[in-house]
Amino acid sequence: MKAASTLGHRVAGITSALKRFTDPIGSLLVDLFHLLALFAIGATTVWSAVSAFANMVQRSQAQLEDILLLFIYLEVGAMVGIYFKTTHLPVRYLIYIAITALGRVLVEMVGAEHRTGMDLVVVAGAILILSLAELALRFGASKFPSGELPSA
């Protein structure tokens, strides 16, 4: 009985020592992955924005859809920057991106395709729902501040 207890204490000690050794390595690997992923996303965003801008220059004109696309790239870049600094993903920026993307779809539907009807109502309703979600987030942040994240 005493031998089993001694063995149990030794195994617990080895497990504890192993955990103290591997936890910092695991944290380092997770942080390294976050940094690599953030740099990849940031570089891809910059590359895409430059490519879109070059296409506008080549065409010698910028349409409203192009400008909205640049705003989407701007929001993605800001979101990556905030996540890089705080390691918190700002949900508000995802909502802004979705609203801008749906606004772009709405402009394309009306401008290029001259569509009217239920498609427009659905897209406009989705924009309204996202706007209400943003309003709820802002209301919640003002009533129940966390004190951890910068206000966006």
Backbone torsions as a table, in degrees:
resi	resn	phi	psi	omega
1	MET	NA	-43.3	179.3
2	LYS	-66.9	-36.2	179.1
3	ALA	-65.0	-40.0	178.5
4	ALA	-65.2	-39.3	179.0
5	SER	-66.0	-43.0	178.5
6	THR	-63.6	-43.0	178.2
7	LEU	-62.2	-40.8	178.6
8	GLY	-62.3	-41.0	178.2
9	HIS	-66.5	-39.3	179.1
10	ARG	-66.3	-43.0	178.4
11	VAL	-63.1	-41.8	178.2
12	ALA	-63.1	-39.6	178.4
13	GLY	-65.4	-42.2	178.1
14	ILE	-64.7	-43.2	179.0
15	THR	-61.7	-43.1	179.4
16	SER	-63.9	-43.2	178.9
17	ALA	-64.8	-41.0	178.6
18	LEU	-63.5	-40.1	179.1
19	LYS	-66.0	-41.4	177.5
20	ARG	-62.9	-31.5	179.5
21	PHE	-77.7	-41.7	-173.0
22	THR	-86.3	-26.5	-178.8
23	ASP	-59.1	-46.8	177.8
24	PRO	-62.9	-35.7	178.6
25	ILE	-66.1	-43.7	177.9
26	GLY	-62.2	-42.5	177.6
27	SER	-62.6	-41.0	177.8
28	LEU	-62.1	-43.8	-179.6
29	LEU	-65.3	-40.2	177.8
30	VAL	-64.9	-45.1	178.5
31	ASP	-62.8	-40.5	178.1
32	LEU	-62.6	-43.0	177.3
33	PHE	-62.0	-44.0	178.2
34	HIS	-58.2	-46.3	-179.4
35	LEU	-63.5	-45.3	178.6
36	LEU	-61.9	-43.6	179.8
37	ALA	-64.8	-41.6	178.9
38	LEU	-63.8	-43.2	177.9
39	PHE	-64.5	-38.9	178.3
40	ALA	-65.1	-44.7	179.2
41	ILE	-65.6	-43.7	179.0
42	GLY	-62.6	-44.3	179.4
43	ALA	-65.2	-40.4	178.1
44	THR	-64.3	-39.1	178.5
45	THR	-64.1	-46.3	179.1
46	VAL	-63.3	-44.4	179.4
47	TRP	-59.4	-45.8	-179.6
48	SER	-65.7	-40.7	179.9
49	ALA	-65.7	-42.6	178.4
50	VAL	-64.1	-41.0	178.7
51	SER	-63.2	-44.1	178.8
52	ALA	-63.7	-41.8	178.9
53	PHE	-65.0	-40.5	178.1
54	ALA	-62.5	-38.5	176.6
55	ASN	-63.4	-37.9	177.9
56	MET	-66.0	-41.4	179.2
57	VAL	-65.7	-40.8	179.7
58	GLN	-63.0	-38.7	178.9
59	ARG	-79.7	-11.3	-177.7
60	SER	62.5	26.2	175.7
61	GLN	-161.5	154.7	176.3
62	ALA	-125.8	124.7	177.0
63	GLN	-92.0	166.9	-179.1
64	LEU	-58.3	-37.9	178.5
65	GLU	-61.3	-38.1	179.1
66	ASP	-66.0	-42.5	179.9
67	ILE	-65.3	-41.6	177.3
68	LEU	-64.3	-35.1	176.5
69	LEU	-64.5	-39.0	176.4
70	LEU	-64.6	-35.9	175.1
71	PHE	-64.3	-37.4	177.0
72	ILE	-62.5	-45.1	177.5
73	TYR	-61.5	-39.0	178.1
74	LEU	-61.5	-45.1	-179.6
75	GLU	-66.4	-39.3	177.1
76	VAL	-63.6	-43.3	177.6
77	GLY	-61.9	-42.2	178.1
78	ALA	-64.8	-39.4	179.3
79	MET	-64.5	-42.1	177.6
80	VAL	-64.0	-41.7	179.0
81	GLY	-62.8	-43.3	178.5
82	ILE	-65.8	-42.3	179.0
83	TYR	-65.4	-36.0	178.7
84	PHE	-63.4	-40.9	-177.4
85	LYS	-79.9	-36.3	-171.4
86	THR	-112.5	-13.2	-171.7
87	THR	56.9	26.0	173.5
88	HIS	-120.5	134.8	-179.7
89	LEU	-87.5	116.4	-179.5
90	PRO	-76.5	109.1	-177.2
91	VAL	-64.1	-31.7	-179.2
92	ARG	-57.6	-40.0	-179.2
93	TYR	-65.5	-35.4	175.3
94	LEU	-62.7	-38.8	177.6
95	ILE	-66.9	-42.0	177.9
96	TYR	-61.1	-42.4	178.7
97	ILE	-62.2	-44.8	-179.9
98	ALA	-64.0	-41.5	178.4
99	ILE	-63.4	-44.9	179.7
100	THR	-63.9	-41.7	179.3
101	ALA	-64.2	-41.6	178.2
102	LEU	-68.3	-34.7	175.0
103	GLY	-63.1	-38.3	176.8
104	ARG	-63.8	-42.9	177.0
105	VAL	-62.2	-42.0	179.8
106	LEU	-61.8	-43.9	178.7
107	VAL	-63.2	-42.1	179.2
108	GLU	-65.0	-39.3	-179.0
109	MET	-64.9	-43.3	-177.8
110	VAL	-78.9	-43.7	-174.0
111	GLY	-75.2	-51.9	-172.5
112	ALA	-87.8	-43.3	-172.7
113	GLU	-96.7	-11.9	-179.0
114	HIS	52.4	38.9	179.6
115	ARG	-87.3	144.3	174.2
116	THR	-135.3	171.7	175.5
117	GLY	107.3	-146.0	-171.0
118	MET	-65.7	-32.4	178.7
119	ASP	-58.5	-43.9	179.6
120	LEU	-65.1	-39.5	-180.0
121	VAL	-64.9	-41.0	179.9
122	VAL	-64.0	-46.9	-179.4
123	VAL	-66.0	-43.6	178.2
124	ALA	-64.2	-37.9	176.4
125	GLY	-64.4	-38.7	177.5
126	ALA	-65.0	-39.1	176.8
127	ILE	-64.2	-41.6	178.4
128	LEU	-62.4	-43.8	179.7
129	ILE	-63.1	-43.5	177.4
130	LEU	-64.7	-37.2	177.5
131	SER	-65.4	-40.2	176.7
132	LEU	-66.3	-35.8	176.3
133	ALA	-63.8	-42.0	177.2
134	GLU	-63.8	-41.2	177.1
135	LEU	-61.2	-42.8	178.2
136	ALA	-64.0	-40.4	177.3
137	LEU	-63.6	-43.4	179.0
138	ARG	-65.5	-41.3	178.6
139	PHE	-63.5	-45.3	179.0
140	GLY	-62.8	-39.4	179.8
141	ALA	-67.9	-33.6	179.7
142	SER	-77.6	-34.1	180.0
143	LYS	-82.0	-33.7	-176.7
144	PHE	-130.1	68.7	-177.1
145	PRO	-66.7	140.9	179.0
146	SER	-90.0	-25.3	-179.8
147	GLY	75.8	3.9	-177.1
148	GLU	-102.7	-38.3	-172.0
149	LEU	-104.8	147.1	174.1
150	PRO	-69.9	146.2	179.1
151	SER	-72.2	130.8	-178.3
152	ALA	-103.3	NA	NA
